[in-house]
Amino acid sequence: MSKKMNDSGKVDGASQEQEAESLALVSETSEGPQELQEVEDTGRFELSAEFGSTLRLPEGVDVDPGDIDIEFSDEKMIINMGPQHPSTHGVLRLMMELDGEVILRTKPVVGYLHTGMEKTAEGLTFLQGPTNVTRMDYLSPFHNELVFSMATEKLLGLELPDRASWIRTLMCELNRCTSHLMWMATNGMDLGSSSMMIYGFREREMILAFFEKVTGLRMNHNYIRPGGVAADLPDGWEDDVLAILETIPGRLDEYDELLTGQPIFRERVDNVGIITAEQAIALSATGPILRSTGVAWDLRRDMPYLNYDQVEFDVIVGSIGDCFDRYSVRLNEIRESLRIIAQVVEKMPAGDYKIQDKKVTPPPRLRIDESMEALIHHFKIYTEGFKVPEGEVYVAVESPRGEIGCYMVSDGSAKPYRMHIRGPSFVNLQTLPTMLRGGIIADAIAAISSVDPVMGEVDR
């Protein structure tokens, strides 16, 4: 028998207990451990973790919340910024405890974009893997493909042809430029400069056109694959790259003039979102965030891979670790990437763009029409994949956001038994509570932007 709603909005036949329970279910919005609770209701372990204390204490030593400088006030309130706020750079939610406009505590809440790419990898062959991982950090897809391919190659014990390695270096440095240009554009918009948004997209478009000519796509390329790259560079690629090298340096000088000395911009970024070198290291931050504190750590120089030990470039560092330092580091890293690209053009050797191992590399397309053996080989590679020896490996490269690492386990089959990605955006989000504490809400926008998170990588 169905129940009807009466004039007062109550359900006939329902007890007061049932009504109270249904109202509680409607109003319940808690997300469990992710929720930011009032200070009085927060356990001392979680409270100390929020302030990074547990990261800098010996194991087993606890913190008395009374030692943490927190102001208890009746005027405090907890608000949400996101997950659809335009300045959170994706579906990031920040829960902030405020006293007026002053931020006392912050808690990033993630998981709204979860795609399960690491689990998906277990159902794809090693050859299909780059198609999956390229979509994690969609602003630097080549670095995703690179770290996956290098992990696979390490398990296989492969040594790449020189040309394949140099092509990878070229594409990754161009990708670093596009990623930082996108950041320059969105950071400018976050801080009120619509001009910077237009200019950043304009220069990025020039490089994306080159990517499309080489790979067939502007983003999510599936170009860097185990054993080399999908195709050789097209005829006339040198002219395209030289045009980029001639155009962008002058445009960077314009950005410098537009923003670096602009009083309003400097007011928004100077001494805002400060993080010290000690805090950055304790929180495992990498990339421009770590380098902005004065720590000259760059995997391209300190743990060289590809051909970075054969080119000259400087590691750009800041001094105090504020939003302006992070801006300066990224702006000048574009200049250093262009310097590397110019050397790659000069040193690009002839030869194979992929390893000539029939167990790993599919046959050339033209051979399929001429040879039954080539057709069978092609069919087996693309349907069954190639088997990778048992073992586990961790490989890391320097993406535009920091250290992206791939931990891979093989059980001897053609598919990874386990793959885990160390996403720099995910790790770097830990720095936000430290950066924002004591600032105001407007500073939160500048600080979030300066972290440069890509939520596809956070919620991979």
SULHUTA-V658637 format. One record per residue. RES is the residue in one letter. SS is DSSP state (@ for helix, = for strand, . for the rest). PHI is phi in whole degrees, 0 to 359 (* if undefined). PSI is psi in radians with two decimals (NA if undefined). Layout:
[[RES,SS,PHI,PSI] [RES,SS,PHI,PSI]]
//
This chain:
[[M,.,*,2.18] [S,.,283,2.61] [K,.,261,2.52] [K,.,249,2.60] [M,=,276,2.25] [N,.,272,-3.11] [D,.,296,-0.48] [S,.,276,0.00] [G,.,89,0.03] [K,.,267,2.70] [V,=,272,2.15] [D,.,297,2.38] [G,.,89,-0.14] [A,.,270,2.41] [S,.,284,2.84] [Q,@,298,-0.61] [E,@,295,-0.73] [Q,@,295,-0.70] [E,@,296,-0.76] [A,@,297,-0.69] [E,@,294,-0.72] [S,@,294,-0.67] [L,@,295,-0.67] [A,@,297,-0.68] [L,@,294,-0.66] [V,@,293,-0.71] [S,@,272,-0.14] [E,.,286,2.09] [T,.,234,0.18] [S,.,295,2.47] [E,.,248,0.48] [G,@,69,-2.37] [P,@,300,-0.39] [Q,@,286,-0.39] [E,.,293,2.44] [L,.,275,2.00] [Q,.,267,2.90] [E,.,299,2.65] [V,@,305,-0.72] [E,@,297,-0.47] [D,@,261,0.06] [T,.,265,2.27] [G,.,295,2.70] [R,@,291,-0.51] [F,@,292,-0.81] [E,@,295,-0.68] [L,@,297,-0.76] [S,@,290,-0.56] [A,@,293,-0.65] [E,@,300,-0.56] [F,.,262,0.15] [G,.,76,0.10] [S,@,295,-0.68] [T,@,294,-0.38] [L,@,282,-0.29] [R,@,242,0.31] [L,.,244,2.60] [P,.,300,2.66] [E,.,300,2.38] [G,.,93,-0.24] [V,.,270,2.22] [D,.,259,2.90] [V,.,244,2.37] [D,.,277,2.09] [P,@,306,-0.43] [G,@,296,-0.36] [D,@,279,-0.23] [I,.,270,2.29] [D,.,282,1.56] [I,.,237,2.31] [E,.,270,2.11] [F,.,272,2.15] [S,.,212,2.61] [D,.,281,-0.17] [E,.,268,-0.02] [K,=,289,2.68] [M,=,211,2.68] [I,=,251,2.19] [I,=,235,2.86] [N,=,256,2.39] [M,=,244,1.90] [G,.,98,-3.13] [P,.,276,0.14] [Q,.,243,0.33] [H,.,293,2.34] [P,@,297,-0.36] [S,@,259,0.25] [T,@,265,0.11] [H,.,56,0.75] [G,.,127,-2.93] [V,.,273,1.16] [L,.,256,2.38] [R,=,246,2.27] [L,=,245,2.17] [M,=,263,2.16] [M,=,236,2.33] [E,=,265,2.14] [L,=,242,2.58] [D,=,241,1.68] [G,.,70,-2.09] [E,.,258,-0.02] [V,=,275,2.29] [I,=,273,2.11] [L,=,267,-0.81] [R,=,219,2.66] [T,=,221,2.50] [K,=,222,1.94] [P,=,289,2.36] [V,=,241,2.14] [V,.,240,3.07] [G,.,113,-0.01] [Y,.,282,-0.23] [L,.,242,0.35] [H,.,301,2.23] [T,.,243,-0.22] [G,.,68,0.59] [M,@,294,-0.56] [E,@,292,-0.67] [K,@,289,-0.67] [T,@,301,-0.62] [A,@,300,-0.51] [E,.,289,-0.29] [G,.,258,0.02] [L,.,247,2.59] [T,=,289,2.91] [F,.,297,-0.50] [L,.,287,-0.58] [Q,.,278,-0.29] [G,@,307,-0.80] [P,@,301,-0.51] [T,@,297,-0.56] [N,@,280,-0.93] [V,@,288,-0.40] [T,.,298,-0.33] [R,.,268,0.02] [M,.,290,-1.33] [D,.,270,1.59] [Y,.,290,-0.16] [L,.,269,-0.27] [S,.,223,1.10] [P,@,298,-0.56] [F,@,296,-0.60] [H,@,290,-0.60] [N,@,297,-0.82] [E,@,296,-0.67] [L,@,296,-0.84] [V,@,293,-0.63] [F,@,294,-0.80] [S,@,294,-0.69] [M,@,293,-0.63] [A,@,295,-0.74] [T,@,297,-0.77] [E,@,294,-0.58] [K,@,292,-0.66] [L,@,293,-0.63] [L,@,280,-0.31] [G,.,72,0.59] [L,.,271,2.59] [E,.,241,2.13] [L,.,286,2.63] [P,.,297,2.63] [D,@,302,-0.75] [R,@,297,-0.69] [A,@,299,-0.73] [S,@,295,-0.73] [W,@,290,-0.64] [I,@,297,-0.74] [R,@,300,-0.75] [T,@,300,-0.78] [L,@,300,-0.89] [M,@,293,-0.66] [C,@,292,-0.65] [E,@,287,-0.64] [L,@,297,-0.68] [N,@,294,-0.62] [R,@,298,-0.68] [C,@,296,-0.80] [T,@,296,-0.67] [S,@,294,-0.81] [H,@,291,-0.57] [L,@,294,-0.70] [M,@,298,-0.70] [W,@,295,-0.74] [M,@,302,-0.71] [A,@,294,-0.91] [T,@,288,-0.60] [N,@,296,-0.72] [G,@,300,-0.76] [M,@,294,-0.71] [D,@,301,-0.58] [L,.,260,0.14] [G,.,102,0.14] [S,.,256,1.62] [S,@,292,-0.45] [S,@,298,-0.75] [M,@,297,-0.60] [M,@,299,-0.77] [I,@,292,-0.80] [Y,@,295,-0.75] [G,@,299,-0.75] [F,@,293,-0.59] [R,@,298,-0.84] [E,@,289,-0.65] [R,@,298,-0.64] [E,@,300,-0.60] [M,@,297,-0.73] [I,@,285,-0.65] [L,@,297,-0.57] [A,@,296,-0.65] [F,@,292,-0.72] [F,@,302,-0.74] [E,@,295,-0.63] [K,@,293,-0.63] [V,@,279,-0.78] [T,@,252,-0.28] [G,.,93,-0.15] [L,.,223,2.69] [R,.,277,-0.57] [M,.,217,2.89] [N,.,51,1.15] [H,.,276,-0.59] [N,.,54,0.77] [Y,.,261,-0.78] [I,=,276,2.07] [R,=,231,2.78] [P,.,306,2.16] [G,.,104,-0.13] [G,=,150,-2.34] [V,=,232,2.86] [A,.,291,-0.58] [A,.,207,2.75] [D,.,287,2.85] [L,.,295,2.46] [P,.,287,2.84] [D,.,301,2.40] [G,.,83,0.19] [W,@,297,-0.59] [E,@,300,-0.72] [D,@,296,-0.70] [D,@,296,-0.77] [V,@,292,-0.71] [L,@,296,-0.61] [A,@,296,-0.68] [I,@,297,-0.77] [L,@,293,-0.47] [E,@,279,-0.55] [T,@,273,-0.85] [I,@,290,-0.67] [P,@,306,-0.73] [G,@,295,-0.64] [R,@,292,-0.63] [L,@,297,-0.63] [D,@,297,-0.61] [E,@,294,-0.72] [Y,@,300,-0.74] [D,@,302,-0.78] [E,@,290,-0.63] [L,@,290,-0.71] [L,@,248,-0.81] [T,@,304,-0.75] [G,.,260,0.13] [Q,.,284,2.10] [P,@,302,-0.72] [I,@,294,-0.76] [F,@,299,-0.79] [R,@,295,-0.61] [E,@,297,-0.57] [R,@,279,-0.35] [V,@,240,-0.42] [D,.,292,2.24] [N,.,58,0.49] [V,.,248,2.37] [G,.,65,0.74] [I,.,287,2.39] [I,.,223,2.36] [T,.,276,2.89] [A,@,299,-0.72] [E,@,298,-0.77] [Q,@,294,-0.74] [A,@,298,-0.74] [I,@,293,-0.75] [A,@,298,-0.57] [L,.,268,0.14] [S,.,63,0.45] [A,.,291,2.55] [T,.,223,3.09] [G,.,74,-2.66] [P,@,303,-0.53] [I,@,296,-0.83] [L,@,293,-0.78] [R,@,293,-0.47] [S,.,294,-0.34] [T,.,273,-0.04] [G,.,103,0.00] [V,.,272,1.99] [A,.,274,1.25] [W,.,244,2.03] [D,.,217,2.11] [L,@,299,-0.48] [R,@,297,-0.56] [R,@,261,-0.71] [D,@,275,-0.46] [M,.,222,1.22] [P,.,302,2.52] [Y,.,221,3.05] [L,.,47,-2.18] [N,.,241,0.44] [Y,@,291,-0.35] [D,@,280,-0.06] [Q,@,250,0.10] [V,.,234,2.76] [E,.,257,2.29] [F,.,199,2.78] [D,.,257,2.55] [V,.,271,2.04] [I,.,277,2.26] [V,.,231,2.74] [G,.,259,-2.75] [S,.,229,-0.80] [I,.,245,-0.12] [G,.,76,0.59] [D,.,260,-3.10] [C,@,299,-0.61] [F,@,293,-0.69] [D,@,298,-0.71] [R,@,292,-0.61] [Y,@,297,-0.84] [S,@,296,-0.71] [V,@,299,-0.81] [R,@,292,-0.71] [L,@,301,-0.79] [N,@,281,-0.39] [E,@,292,-0.52] [I,@,297,-0.75] [R,@,298,-0.72] [E,@,292,-0.62] [S,@,295,-0.72] [L,@,296,-0.61] [R,@,296,-0.72] [I,@,294,-0.75] [I,@,299,-0.71] [A,@,299,-0.67] [Q,@,289,-0.61] [V,@,296,-0.72] [V,@,300,-0.72] [E,@,291,-0.61] [K,@,262,-0.02] [M,.,301,2.03] [P,.,274,2.91] [A,.,276,3.04] [G,.,125,-2.88] [D,.,283,2.53] [Y,.,263,-0.02] [K,=,208,2.75] [I,.,291,2.45] [Q,.,265,1.09] [D,.,243,1.97] [K,.,295,-0.34] [K,.,285,-0.35] [V,.,245,-0.67] [T,.,259,2.22] [P,.,296,2.72] [P,.,288,2.78] [P,.,300,2.58] [R,@,303,-0.69] [L,@,294,-0.53] [R,@,292,-0.45] [I,@,296,-0.59] [D,.,282,-0.25] [E,.,253,-0.41] [S,.,225,2.26] [M,@,294,-0.65] [E,@,299,-0.72] [A,@,295,-0.66] [L,@,295,-0.77] [I,@,296,-0.74] [H,@,301,-0.83] [H,@,299,-0.78] [F,@,298,-0.78] [K,@,290,-0.69] [I,@,298,-0.75] [Y,@,275,-0.30] [T,@,261,-0.76] [E,.,261,-0.45] [G,.,80,-3.02] [F,.,245,2.52] [K,.,279,2.47] [V,.,245,2.33] [P,.,303,2.65] [E,.,299,2.55] [G,=,154,3.08] [E,=,223,2.63] [V,=,206,2.64] [Y,=,232,2.23] [V,=,231,2.42] [A,=,229,2.51] [V,=,227,2.91] [E,=,265,1.79] [S,=,273,3.00] [P,.,301,-0.35] [R,.,258,-0.08] [G,=,133,-2.71] [E,=,283,1.99] [I,=,256,2.16] [G,=,239,2.61] [C,=,236,2.03] [Y,=,260,2.11] [M,=,231,2.40] [V,=,239,2.27] [S,=,245,2.41] [D,.,255,0.28] [G,.,94,-0.02] [S,.,266,-2.98] [A,.,270,0.02] [K,=,234,2.56] [P,.,298,2.38] [Y,.,288,-0.62] [R,=,205,2.42] [M,=,224,2.30] [H,=,228,2.36] [I,=,253,2.25] [R,=,273,1.73] [G,.,275,2.11] [P,@,297,-0.58] [S,@,298,-0.72] [F,@,298,-0.81] [V,@,290,-0.71] [N,@,293,-0.40] [L,@,298,-0.39] [Q,@,299,-0.39] [T,@,282,-0.30] [L,@,300,-0.83] [P,@,303,-0.64] [T,@,291,-0.73] [M,@,294,-0.68] [L,@,274,-0.36] [R,.,300,2.19] [G,.,88,-0.13] [G,.,272,-2.99] [I,=,246,2.99] [I,@,301,-0.70] [A,@,299,-0.60] [D,@,293,-0.50] [A,@,299,-0.67] [I,@,298,-0.81] [A,@,296,-0.70] [A,@,290,-0.77] [I,@,301,-0.80] [S,@,299,-0.67] [S,@,290,-0.37] [V,@,286,-0.49] [D,.,60,0.94] [P,.,280,2.50] [V,.,246,1.98] [M,@,289,-0.37] [G,@,296,-0.52] [E,@,277,-0.60] [V,@,295,-0.80] [D,.,259,0.47] [R,.,309,NA]]
//
